[in-house]
Amino acid sequence: MSTVIHPTAIVSKGACLGENVKIGPYCVVDGRTKIGDGTELRAFARVCDFTEIGSNCTLHEHCVIGGLPQDLSFKGEETWVRIGSGVVFREFVTVNRAAGEGEETRVGDNCFVMEGVHLAHNVKVGREVTIANKAGLSGHVHVGDFAVIGGLAGFHQFVHVGPYCMVGGMSRVVQDVPPYCLAAGVPLRVYDINKVGLRRRGIDLATRSLIRQIYKELYNSGSTFRAALSEVGKKFGDSQPAKMILDFAAESKRGFSPRVSLGLHKTPVVAEADI
């Protein structure tokens, strides 16, 4: 099967299209673009200059990928959007180019990004991430592998979300969400480890129990957070979960989101919130 371009689509001669690409009605593809094998653009999708899209992706109706960053510091420098393979963007998703010479906005392989989601300049999304309808990720937000983000959640600039996290819908995220955690709220609070998500990803009971112990040390020790991190390094530092959490802490720009105070919070988000 060869590449198919609908007669109403506008595709620049400079665009690099792989094998078996489908370009639907009224799509626009600019010149400095690369679209991988088997990728499909449905009606009215737009791929702007300085955008690379991997193989077997689907851009649903009215997506705009590679639009200029909404950042007053941007002065027209060469920046990129790079999308992995197997990514699905549902209707009206927008992904902006980065700001800063040579920088990029990036989405990893096999992500599922639902209707109306906005990924701003310099956002980095890992692989196999699910982002539900109308969530908004501000500039420089990082999301780790296998995370799940609920609909209408809003993320402050420079927030980091760790791998294997679940962030509840309509949350206001102003501080970092550490790996493996379940968090929600306005402002966001950590409730538990993401035990359902971890189990679905094949993480065994012993490892889940270890992760729970680490977070008890971090959140319940009564010492300063810096001291608690040091203690985690001493007690659990040889384990892969501890290394991930400590590395995440070292890169944190906005500090960890606090744990919920169960005595004051009456929303039964989880039944076993005991980290």
C-alpha positions as CSV (number, residue, x, y, z in Angstrom):
1,M,0.0,0.0,0.0
2,S,1.4,3.4,-0.9
3,T,0.9,6.8,0.7
4,V,-2.5,8.3,0.3
5,I,-3.2,12.0,0.3
6,H,-6.7,13.3,0.0
7,P,-7.1,15.8,-2.8
8,T,-8.3,18.6,-0.4
9,A,-5.2,18.2,1.8
10,I,-2.2,20.6,1.5
11,V,1.1,18.9,1.8
12,S,4.4,20.8,1.3
13,K,6.9,19.4,-1.2
14,G,9.5,19.6,1.6
15,A,7.6,17.2,3.9
16,C,9.2,13.8,4.3
17,L,6.5,11.1,4.3
18,G,7.1,7.5,5.1
19,E,5.5,4.4,3.6
20,N,1.7,3.9,3.9
21,V,1.0,7.3,5.4
22,K,-2.6,8.5,5.1
23,I,-3.4,12.2,4.9
24,G,-7.1,12.9,5.3
25,P,-9.4,15.7,4.0
26,Y,-8.3,19.3,4.6
27,C,-5.1,18.4,6.5
28,V,-2.1,20.7,6.3
29,V,1.5,19.5,6.5
30,D,4.3,22.0,6.4
31,G,7.7,21.6,4.8
32,R,10.1,21.0,7.6
33,T,8.3,17.9,8.9
34,K,8.8,14.1,9.0
35,I,6.0,11.6,9.3
36,G,6.8,8.0,9.9
37,D,5.5,4.8,8.2
38,G,1.9,3.9,8.7
39,T,0.9,7.2,10.4
40,E,-2.6,8.6,9.7
41,L,-3.8,12.2,9.8
42,R,-7.6,12.5,9.9
43,A,-9.6,15.4,8.7
44,F,-8.4,18.9,9.4
45,A,-5.2,17.8,11.3
46,R,-2.3,20.2,11.1
47,V,1.4,19.3,11.3
48,C,3.5,22.4,11.5
49,D,7.2,23.1,10.6
50,F,9.9,21.6,12.8
51,T,7.8,18.5,13.7
52,E,8.8,14.8,13.6
53,I,6.2,12.1,14.1
54,G,7.1,8.4,14.4
55,S,5.5,5.4,12.8
56,N,1.9,4.1,13.2
57,C,0.6,7.2,15.0
58,T,-3.0,8.5,14.6
59,L,-3.8,12.2,14.7
60,H,-7.6,12.6,15.0
61,E,-9.6,15.5,13.7
62,H,-8.4,19.1,14.3
63,C,-5.1,18.2,16.0
64,V,-2.4,20.9,15.8
65,I,1.1,19.4,16.3
66,G,4.1,21.8,16.3
67,G,2.4,25.1,16.8
68,L,4.5,28.0,18.0
69,P,5.1,28.1,21.8
70,Q,3.0,30.4,23.9
71,D,6.1,31.8,25.5
72,L,7.1,35.5,25.4
73,S,10.8,34.4,25.5
74,F,10.5,32.7,22.1
75,K,12.2,34.7,19.4
76,G,11.8,32.5,16.4
77,E,14.7,30.2,17.1
78,E,14.8,26.6,15.7
79,T,13.1,24.3,18.1
80,W,11.2,21.0,17.6
81,V,8.3,18.8,18.5
82,R,9.3,15.1,18.4
83,I,6.6,12.4,18.7
84,G,7.4,8.7,19.2
85,S,5.8,5.7,17.5
86,G,2.4,4.3,18.2
87,V,1.0,7.6,19.6
88,V,-2.7,8.4,19.5
89,F,-3.8,12.0,19.6
90,R,-7.5,12.4,19.9
91,E,-9.5,15.3,18.6
92,F,-8.3,18.9,19.2
93,V,-5.0,17.9,20.9
94,T,-2.4,20.7,20.7
95,V,1.4,20.2,21.1
96,N,3.6,23.3,21.0
97,R,7.2,23.6,19.9
98,A,9.8,24.3,22.5
99,A,11.4,27.6,23.4
100,G,15.2,27.9,23.4
101,E,17.6,27.2,20.6
102,G,17.8,23.5,19.8
103,E,15.2,22.5,22.5
104,E,12.3,20.1,21.9
105,T,8.9,19.2,23.1
106,R,8.8,15.4,23.2
107,V,6.2,12.6,23.5
108,G,7.3,9.0,23.9
109,D,6.2,5.8,22.3
110,N,2.7,4.4,22.6
111,C,1.1,7.3,24.5
112,F,-2.7,7.9,24.4
113,V,-3.6,11.5,24.6
114,M,-7.3,12.2,24.7
115,E,-9.5,15.0,23.3
116,G,-8.6,18.6,24.0
117,V,-5.3,18.0,25.8
118,H,-2.7,20.7,25.6
119,L,1.1,20.0,25.8
120,A,2.9,23.3,26.1
121,H,6.5,24.2,25.1
122,N,9.4,22.1,26.4
123,V,7.0,19.4,27.8
124,K,8.6,15.9,28.1
125,V,6.2,13.0,28.2
126,G,7.6,9.4,28.7
127,R,6.4,6.2,27.0
128,E,3.0,4.6,27.5
129,V,1.5,7.6,29.2
130,T,-2.3,8.1,29.2
131,I,-3.6,11.7,29.5
132,A,-7.3,12.1,29.7
133,N,-9.5,14.8,28.2
134,K,-8.7,18.5,28.4
135,A,-5.7,18.1,30.8
136,G,-3.3,21.0,30.4
137,L,0.5,20.7,30.9
138,S,2.3,24.0,31.1
139,G,5.8,24.7,29.9
140,H,8.6,22.4,31.0
141,V,6.4,19.9,32.7
142,H,7.9,16.4,32.7
143,V,5.8,13.2,32.9
144,G,7.5,9.8,33.5
145,D,6.8,6.5,31.8
146,F,3.5,4.7,32.5
147,A,1.9,7.6,34.2
148,V,-1.9,8.2,34.0
149,I,-3.3,11.7,34.2
150,G,-7.0,12.4,34.8
151,G,-9.2,14.7,32.7
152,L,-9.2,18.5,33.3
153,A,-6.0,18.3,35.5
154,G,-3.9,21.4,35.4
155,F,-0.1,21.4,35.8
156,H,2.1,24.4,36.9
157,Q,5.2,25.2,34.9
158,F,8.2,23.0,35.7
159,V,6.2,20.4,37.6
160,H,7.6,16.8,37.4
161,V,5.4,13.7,37.6
162,G,7.2,10.5,38.3
163,P,6.9,7.1,36.5
164,Y,3.9,4.9,37.4
165,C,1.9,7.8,38.9
166,M,-1.8,8.3,38.8
167,V,-3.0,11.9,39.0
168,G,-6.8,12.3,39.6
169,G,-9.0,14.3,37.3
170,M,-9.6,18.0,37.9
171,S,-6.5,18.2,40.1
172,R,-4.4,21.4,40.4
173,V,-0.8,20.2,40.4
174,V,1.7,22.8,41.7
175,Q,4.4,20.6,43.2
176,D,6.1,17.4,41.9
177,V,4.4,14.0,42.2
178,P,7.0,11.4,43.1
179,P,7.2,8.0,41.4
180,Y,4.6,5.3,42.1
181,C,2.1,7.6,43.8
182,L,-1.6,8.1,43.6
183,A,-2.5,11.8,44.0
184,A,-5.4,14.1,43.5
185,G,-7.0,17.3,44.8
186,V,-7.0,21.1,44.7
187,P,-4.2,21.6,45.5
188,L,-2.9,18.2,44.9
189,R,-2.1,15.8,47.7
190,V,-0.5,12.3,47.7
191,Y,-2.9,9.6,49.0
192,D,-1.2,6.3,48.5
193,I,1.0,4.4,46.3
194,N,-0.6,3.6,42.9
195,K,-1.1,0.0,43.8
196,V,-3.6,-0.8,41.1
197,G,-1.5,0.7,38.4
198,L,1.6,-1.0,39.7
199,R,-0.1,-4.4,39.8
200,R,-1.3,-3.9,36.2
201,R,2.3,-3.2,35.2
202,G,3.5,-6.4,36.7
203,I,5.2,-5.0,39.8
204,D,5.0,-7.8,42.4
205,L,3.7,-7.6,46.0
206,A,7.1,-7.6,47.5
207,T,8.2,-4.6,45.5
208,R,4.9,-2.7,46.2
209,S,5.5,-3.3,49.9
210,L,9.0,-2.0,49.6
211,I,7.8,1.2,47.8
212,R,5.2,1.7,50.6
213,Q,8.0,1.4,53.2
214,I,10.1,4.0,51.4
215,Y,7.2,6.5,51.4
216,K,6.5,5.9,55.0
217,E,10.0,6.9,55.7
218,L,9.7,10.0,53.6
219,Y,6.4,11.2,54.8
220,N,5.9,9.8,58.3
221,S,9.4,9.9,59.9
222,G,8.8,13.3,61.5
223,S,12.3,14.5,60.4
224,T,13.0,17.1,57.7
225,F,12.5,16.0,54.1
226,R,16.2,16.2,53.4
227,A,17.0,14.0,56.4
228,A,14.3,11.6,55.4
229,L,15.8,11.3,51.9
230,S,19.2,10.6,53.4
231,E,17.6,7.9,55.6
232,V,16.0,6.3,52.5
233,G,19.3,6.2,50.8
234,K,20.9,4.4,53.8
235,K,18.1,1.9,54.3
236,F,16.9,1.2,50.8
237,G,19.5,2.7,48.5
238,D,20.4,-0.5,46.8
239,S,16.9,-1.1,45.5
240,Q,15.7,0.0,42.1
241,P,12.5,1.8,43.5
242,A,14.7,3.8,46.0
243,K,17.1,4.8,43.3
244,M,14.2,6.0,41.1
245,I,12.7,8.0,44.0
246,L,16.1,9.5,45.0
247,D,17.0,10.4,41.4
248,F,13.6,12.0,41.0
249,A,14.1,14.0,44.2
250,A,17.5,15.2,43.0
251,E,15.9,16.7,39.8
252,S,12.9,18.1,41.6
253,K,12.3,21.8,40.9
254,R,9.2,22.4,42.9
255,G,9.4,20.0,45.8
256,F,7.3,17.0,46.5
257,S,3.5,17.3,46.9
258,P,2.5,16.8,50.5
259,R,0.7,13.8,51.8
260,V,-3.0,14.2,52.6
261,S,-4.0,14.7,56.2
262,L,-6.6,12.0,56.6
263,G,-7.9,13.5,59.8
264,L,-9.0,16.6,57.8
265,H,-9.7,15.3,54.4
266,K,-13.1,13.6,54.0
267,T,-13.0,12.5,50.4
268,P,-12.6,8.7,50.2
269,V,-10.2,8.7,47.3
270,V,-8.7,5.4,48.2
271,A,-9.5,2.8,50.8
272,E,-6.0,2.1,51.9
273,A,-4.1,5.4,52.2
274,D,-1.5,4.5,54.7
275,I,1.9,5.6,53.2
